[in-house]
Structures are given as C-alpha cells and as structure tokens.
C-alpha cells in the first residue's frame, strides 16, 4: 500500500527496479571514482619514481673534472682526456699516442685546453690538434656514469680521423 492505495505487483516490480538501477548507478559511480583515483595515484607514484631516478643519475657539471683514458689495442692508440675547472670554466684537452712506437704524438702539456660547456650530462667543446695546427673537432662528451663517458664527434666538423664517435673513456 502506497499513500493509502494498493499497489499492484507490476508497480512494485517497476518501483523495485528503479530503486535497484539508482543503487547500481551510485555504486558504479563510486567504484569508477575510486578506480580513477587509484590509477592516478599509481601514475603519480610511477612518475615520481622516474623523476627521483633521473635526479639521482643527473651529475653536476663538475662530474667530468679529472683524467679519462681510452685504449684501443687494435688501432694501437692510447688516448687521454684531461678536464680542469679554472674560475668556474671547464677546460678540456687531449693527448693521443698513435702507433706502437709513438708514430704520432698529439699532445700539448703546456696549454690549459679548450672551453667546454656543460648541458647536464653532456659536455660540448672543441679539441684542437697540436700535430695538425689548423685542425679542430667539435665534440660532445656524454656522461654515462661517474666513471664512464662516451665520446662523439659532431659530424660536420670532423677534421682528423683519430677522433672517432663511440669511443668510451674510463676515469683514471
């Protein structure tokens, strides 16, 4: 009986179904909101973890300071890079000994080297050949870890062949 009237079976079923549908819609809405919130929380946590990892791996501009070494027994070359910081400017220079008897030696121990710019884990500058006085190569040095850098010659400036992209230098 509803409002003093007798309600038939059909009306009761319809009324029950309407209430059930409302309940189901509210339930679906709640589950959907909770699921989205959990998904957003999960995405935010993953993003924060990636950012934290990158921050840990990001090395400051002083990371390259020191002596680095590359040796290739097949090509018979011994290649060293030295970076120093003077008045907040990073200078880099090289020393190359090519051939078993030192057939070609390209070093200048007197010079402080060329200026290198720091772009997070990438350092860019010029290496000047002391053996070929008018030759210089623009290079990019990418820090892979605190003890490893990858040497890349910027192709349009490649001027002498013993500076090759892909050489991996290890900290001395």
VOBA-1610 file (N, C-alpha, C; in pm, whole numbers, padded with zeros to 5 digits, always signed):
BEGIN
Unk+00084-00115+00000Unk+00000+00000+00000Unk+00090+00124+00000Unk+00066+00215-00094Unk+00146+00335-00104Unk+00051+00453-00106Unk+00068+00547-00010Unk-00021+00662+00005Unk-00168+00618+00013Unk-00193+00511+00082Unk-00329+00464+00102Unk-00385+00388-00015Unk-00309+00361-00118Unk-00358+00289-00235Unk-00290+00154-00242Unk-00357+00064-00298Unk-00299-00068-00320Unk-00213-00062-00445Unk-00097-00110-00432Unk-00005-00111-00544Unk-00003-00252-00600Unk-00014-00261-00729Unk-00015-00391-00793Unk+00127-00448-00802Unk+00132-00572-00835Unk+00260-00643-00844Unk+00350-00580-00949Unk+00292-00539-01061Unk+00373-00478-01166Unk+00436-00348-01117Unk+00356-00266-01047Unk+00409-00140-00998Unk+00521-00164-00895Unk+00504-00266-00811Unk+00607-00298-00712Unk+00737-00340-00781Unk+00722-00419-00884Unk+00841-00465-00957Unk+00910-00346-01023Unk+00831-00257-01085Unk+00888-00139-01150Unk+00957-00051-01046Unk+00890-00026-00935Unk+00947+00055-00828Unk+01077-00005-00776Unk+01077-00136-00755Unk+01198-00206-00708Unk+01311-00193-00810Unk+01278-00207-00939Unk+01380-00199-01044Unk+01439-00058-01052Unk+01353+00044-01038Unk+01402+00183-01043Unk+01498+00207-00927Unk+01461+00163-00807Unk+01548+00179-00690Unk+01679+00100-00709Unk+01668-00019-00766Unk+01787-00102-00790Unk+01880-00037-00893Unk+01820+00020-00998Unk+01901+00086-01101Unk+01971+00208-01040Unk+01901+00288-00959Unk+01962+00404-00892Unk+02078+00358-00804Unk+02053+00251-00728Unk+02158+00198-00641Unk+02279+00152-00723Unk+02254+00082-00833Unk+02362+00034-00919Unk+02440+00151-00980Unk+02369+00255-01024Unk+02437+00372-01081Unk+02525+00441-00978Unk+02476+00457-00857Unk+02555+00517-00749Unk+02676+00428-00720Unk+02656+00298-00715Unk+02765+00204-00688Unk+02871+00209-00798Unk+02827+00210-00925Unk+02920+00217-01038Unk+02998+00348-01034Unk+02931+00456-01003Unk+02996+00586-00994Unk+03102+00587-00884Unk+03070+00532-00769Unk+03167+00526-00660Unk+03288+00441-00697Unk+03263+00325-00756Unk+03373+00236-00796Unk+03459+00304-00902Unk+03394+00369-00997Unk+03467+00436-01103Unk+03556+00546-01048Unk+03504+00627-00959Unk+03583+00736-00899Unk+03699+00680-00819Unk+03673+00576-00742Unk+03779+00514-00661Unk+03887+00455-00752Unk+03843+00389-00860Unk+03938+00328-00953Unk+04025+00435-01020Unk+03963+00547-01064Unk+04039+00655-01127Unk+04138+00716-01029Unk+04095+00735-00905Unk+04183+00793-00803Unk+04302+00701-00779Unk+04275+00569-00771Unk+04385+00474-00750Unk+04478+00474-00871Unk+04420+00481-00992Unk+04502+00482-01113Unk+04588+00608-01119Unk+04528+00724-01088Unk+04602+00849-01086Unk+04712+00846-00981Unk+04682+00790-00864Unk+04783+00777-00759Unk+04897+00689-00808Unk+04863+00579-00875Unk+04965+00488-00928Unk+05052+00558-01032Unk+04988+00633-01123Unk+05062+00706-01227Unk+05153+00810-01162Unk+05101+00883-01063Unk+05181+00984-00993Unk+05300+00921-00923Unk+05280+00805-00860Unk+05389+00736-00793Unk+05496+00694-00893Unk+05454+00638-01009Unk+05549+00597-01111Unk+05625+00717-01165Unk+05556+00827-01189Unk+05621+00949-01239Unk+05723+00999-01137Unk+05684+01002-01011Unk+05776+01047-00906Unk+05900+00958-00898Unk+05881+00827-00915Unk+05995+00735-00911Unk+06091+00762-01026Unk+06036+00787-01147Unk+06121+00817-01263Unk+06197+00946-01241Unk+06128+01049-01191Unk+06192+01178-01165Unk+06303+01162-01061Unk+06274+01088-00953Unk+06375+01065-00850Unk+06497+00993-00907Unk+06473+00893-00992Unk+06583+00818-01053Unk+06668+00911-01140Unk+06602+00994-01221Unk+06675+01087-01307Unk+06754+01187-01223Unk+06696+01235-01114Unk+06766+01330-01027Unk+06890+01265-00966Unk+06879+01137-00926Unk+06994+01068-00869Unk+07104+01050-00973Unk+07062+01017-01099Unk+07159+00991-01205Unk+07218+01119-01263Unk+07147+01229-01246Unk+07193+01356-01302Unk+07318+01400-01227Unk+07424+01415-01299Unk+07550+01453-01239Unk+07571+01603-01259Unk+07638+01666-01166Unk+07659+01809-01183Unk+07772+01834-01283Unk+07792+01958-01316Unk+07890+01994-01419Unk+08033+01962-01381Unk+08058+01935-01255Unk+08194+01900-01213Unk+08226+01754-01235Unk+08128+01676-01279Unk+08146+01531-01292Unk+08256+01494-01392Unk+08284+01580-01485Unk+08382+01546-01589Unk+08525+01582-01547Unk+08540+01660-01443Unk+08672+01706-01399Unk+08760+01585-01368Unk+08882+01585-01423Unk+08976+01477-01398Unk+09035+01423-01527Unk+09096+01306-01515Unk+09163+01240-01628Unk+09082+01120-01674Unk+09072+01107-01807Unk+08996+00999-01869Unk+09086+00929-01971Unk+09061+00800-01992Unk+09152+00721-02075Unk+09075+00627-02167Unk+09124+00619-02291Unk+09073+00524-02390Unk+09193+00456-02453Unk+09187+00323-02461Unk+09297+00249-02524Unk+09237+00149-02622Unk+09291+00149-02743Unk+09246+00055-02845Unk+09369-00019-02897Unk+09381-00145-02857Unk+09497-00224-02898Unk+09493-00258-03047Unk+09372-00268-03106Unk+09362-00298-03249Unk+09416-00183-03333Unk+09376-00061-03299Unk+09424+00055-03373Unk+09555+00108-03318Unk+09603+00047-03211Unk+09729+00086-03148Unk+09728+00234-03110Unk+09624+00275-03039Unk+09621+00412-02993Unk+09587+00421-02846Unk+09648+00517-02783Unk+09629+00545-02642Unk+09584+00691-02636Unk+09467+00715-02584Unk+09404+00846-02593Unk+09364+00891-02453Unk+09410+01006-02411Unk+09374+01059-02281Unk+09305+01194-02294Unk+09210+01218-02206Unk+09143+01347-02197Unk+09162+01399-02055Unk+09185+01527-02044Unk+09200+01591-01913Unk+09108+01711-01907Unk+09031+01720-01798Unk+08942+01833-01777Unk+08973+01896-01643Unk+08980+02028-01643Unk+09003+02101-01519Unk+08909+02221-01515Unk+08884+02269-01396Unk+08796+02384-01380Unk+08879+02499-01325Unk+08879+02609-01399Unk+08952+02728-01358Unk+08854+02845-01361Unk+08833+02909-01246Unk+08739+03022-01236Unk+08601+02987-01294Unk+08547+02871-01254Unk+08415+02823-01297Unk+08403+02797-01446Unk+08515+02782-01515Unk+08515+02747-01657Unk+08582+02611-01671Unk+08518+02521-01747Unk+08575+02387-01768Unk+08660+02389-01894Unk+08786+02346-01880Unk+08879+02337-01992Unk+08910+02189-02016Unk+08917+02152-02145Unk+08949+02014-02180Unk+09058+02009-02284Unk+09142+01909-02269Unk+09248+01887-02369Unk+09272+01738-02382Unk+09344+01702-02486Unk+09368+01560-02513Unk+09518+01534-02529Unk+09548+01406-02521Unk+09683+01360-02554Unk+09665+01224-02623Unk+09714+01216-02744Unk+09699+01094-02822Unk+09836+01042-02861Unk+09857+00914-02838Unk+09977+00846-02886Unk+09927+00738-02980Unk+09969+00747-03106Unk+09920+00656-03208Unk+10037+00573-03260Unk+10019+00442-03264Unk+10124+00352-03312Unk+10206+00297-03197Unk+10261+00179-03218Unk+10336+00111-03112Unk+10461+00188-03068Unk+10528+00252-03161Unk+10648+00328-03128Unk+10619+00478-03114Unk+10493+00514-03098Unk+10459+00655-03088Unk+10477+00725-03222Unk+10427+00660-03330Unk+10441+00716-03465Unk+10383+00857-03473Unk+10276+00881-03400Unk+10216+01014-03399Unk+10184+01047-03254Unk+10233+01158-03208Unk+10203+01204-03073Unk+10140+01342-03085Unk+10019+01353-03036Unk+09944+01478-03044Unk+09907+01521-02902Unk+09995+01596-02838Unk+09976+01642-02701Unk+10030+01783-02686Unk+09974+01856-02593Unk+10028+01986-02557Unk+10015+02002-02407Unk+10116+01961-02334Unk+10107+01966-02188Unk+10107+02110-02133Unk+10148+02207-02212Unk+10156+02345-02164Unk+10021+02416-02165Unk+09934+02381-02256Unk+09806+02450-02273Unk+09706+02407-02167Unk+09616+02498-02129Unk+09508+02458-02038Unk+09393+02393-02114Unk+09390+02405-02246Unk+09289+02339-02328Unk+09183+02433-02377Unk+09077+02374-02431Unk+08964+02449-02486Unk+08850+02453-02387Unk+08765+02555-02400Unk+08650+02569-02312Unk+08543+02467-02350Unk+08486+02402-02249Unk+08376+02308-02267Unk+08255+02359-02193Unk+08139+02353-02260Unk+08014+02393-02197Unk+07943+02270-02143Unk+07877+02288-02031Unk+07806+02179-01966Unk+07656+02192-01989Unk+07595+02084-02039Unk+07450+02075-02055Unk+07406+01950-01981Unk+07388+01959-01849Unk+07357+01846-01762Unk+07463+01738-01779Unk+07433+01627-01848Unk+07530+01518-01861Unk+07604+01521-01993Unk+07593+01630-02067Unk+07655+01642-02199Unk+07748+01763-02197Unk+07871+01742-02238Unk+07971+01849-02243Unk+08009+01870-02389Unk+08013+01995-02432Unk+08046+02024-02571Unk+08158+02125-02578Unk+08249+02100-02670Unk+08362+02190-02690Unk+08442+02147-02811Unk+08559+02207-02826Unk+08648+02173-02937Unk+08775+02111-02884Unk+08822+02012-02955Unk+08955+01959-02930Unk+09042+02004-03046Unk+09153+02064-03012Unk+09242+02122-03113Unk+09362+02030-03130Unk+09391+01994-03253Unk+09507+01910-03280Unk+09633+01994-03270Unk+09728+01943-03194Unk+09857+02011-03184Unk+09951+01960-03292Unk+09921+01841-03344Unk+10001+01781-03450Unk+09964+01843-03585Unk+09834+01866-03607Unk+09784+01933-03727Unk+09734+02072-03682Unk+09817+02174-03682Unk+09786+02300-03616Unk+09656+02369-03657Unk+09610+02352-03777Unk+09487+02419-03819Unk+09363+02332-03804Unk+09376+02218-03740Unk+09264+02125-03729Unk+09202+02129-03590Unk+09071+02130-03588Unk+08999+02118-03462Unk+08869+02043-03489Unk+08822+01973-03389Unk+08698+01898-03399Unk+08606+01936-03285Unk+08480+01964-03319Unk+08380+01986-03215Unk+08334+01849-03168Unk+08327+01835-03037Unk+08291+01705-02980Unk+08184+01722-02872Unk+08116+01613-02848Unk+08019+01602-02740Unk+08062+01484-02654Unk+08070+01507-02525Unk+08107+01401-02431Unk+07988+01378-02340Unk+07937+01256-02340Unk+07818+01225-02263Unk+07855+01136-02145Unk+07822+01184-02026Unk+07850+01110-01904Unk+07750+00994-01894Unk+07801+00872-01892Unk+07715+00755-01876Unk+07709+00710-01730Unk+07816+00730-01658Unk+07820+00702-01515Unk+07932+00789-01459Unk+07954+00782-01329Unk+08059+00867-01272Unk+08198+00830-01322Unk+08212+00712-01382Unk+08343+00668-01429Unk+08348+00638-01579Unk+08245+00675-01654Unk+08240+00644-01798Unk+08183+00760-01877Unk+08252+00797-01986Unk+08197+00894-02080Unk+08204+00837-02221Unk+08109+00878-02304Unk+08108+00838-02445Unk+08145+00961-02526Unk+08239+00942-02616Unk+08296+01049-02698Unk+08223+01050-02832Unk+08175+01168-02874Unk+08110+01179-03004Unk+08165+01301-03077Unk+08203+01280-03201Unk+08246+01391-03286Unk+08121+01445-03354Unk+08104+01577-03351Unk+07993+01637-03422Unk+08029+01632-03570Unk+07955+01554-03649Unk+07997+01514-03785Unk+08040+01627-03878Unk+07967+01736-03883Unk+08001+01839-03981Unk+08133+01908-03951Unk+08193+01880-03837Unk+08321+01945-03803Unk+08437+01847-03799Unk+08411+01721-03830Unk+08517+01620-03818Unk+08633+01659-03908Unk+08750+01674-03849Unk+08863+01723-03929Unk+08982+01630-03925Unk+08996+01546-03825Unk+09105+01450-03829Unk+09056+01317-03772Unk+09101+01210-03833Unk+09036+01080-03821Unk+09054+01011-03686Unk+09151+01047-03606Unk+09167+00968-03484Unk+09070+01010-03374Unk+08991+01114-03394Unk+08878+01143-03305Unk+08757+01073-03365Unk+08713+00964-03303Unk+08602+00886-03357Unk+08486+00880-03257Unk+08367+00892-03311Unk+08249+00878-03227Unk+08238+00737-03172Unk+08183+00727-03053Unk+08158+00597-02991Unk+08269+00548-02901Unk+08383+00618-02897Unk+08490+00575-02807Unk+08442+00594-02663Unk+08468+00496-02579Unk+08426+00501-02438Unk+08551+00524-02354Unk+08548+00632-02277Unk+08659+00668-02190Unk+08624+00630-02046Unk+08725+00581-01977Unk+08713+00540-01837Unk+08794+00638-01753Unk+08739+00673-01636Unk+08811+00763-01547Unk+08938+00697-01496Unk+09048+00772-01499Unk+09176+00720-01446Unk+09173+00718-01296
//
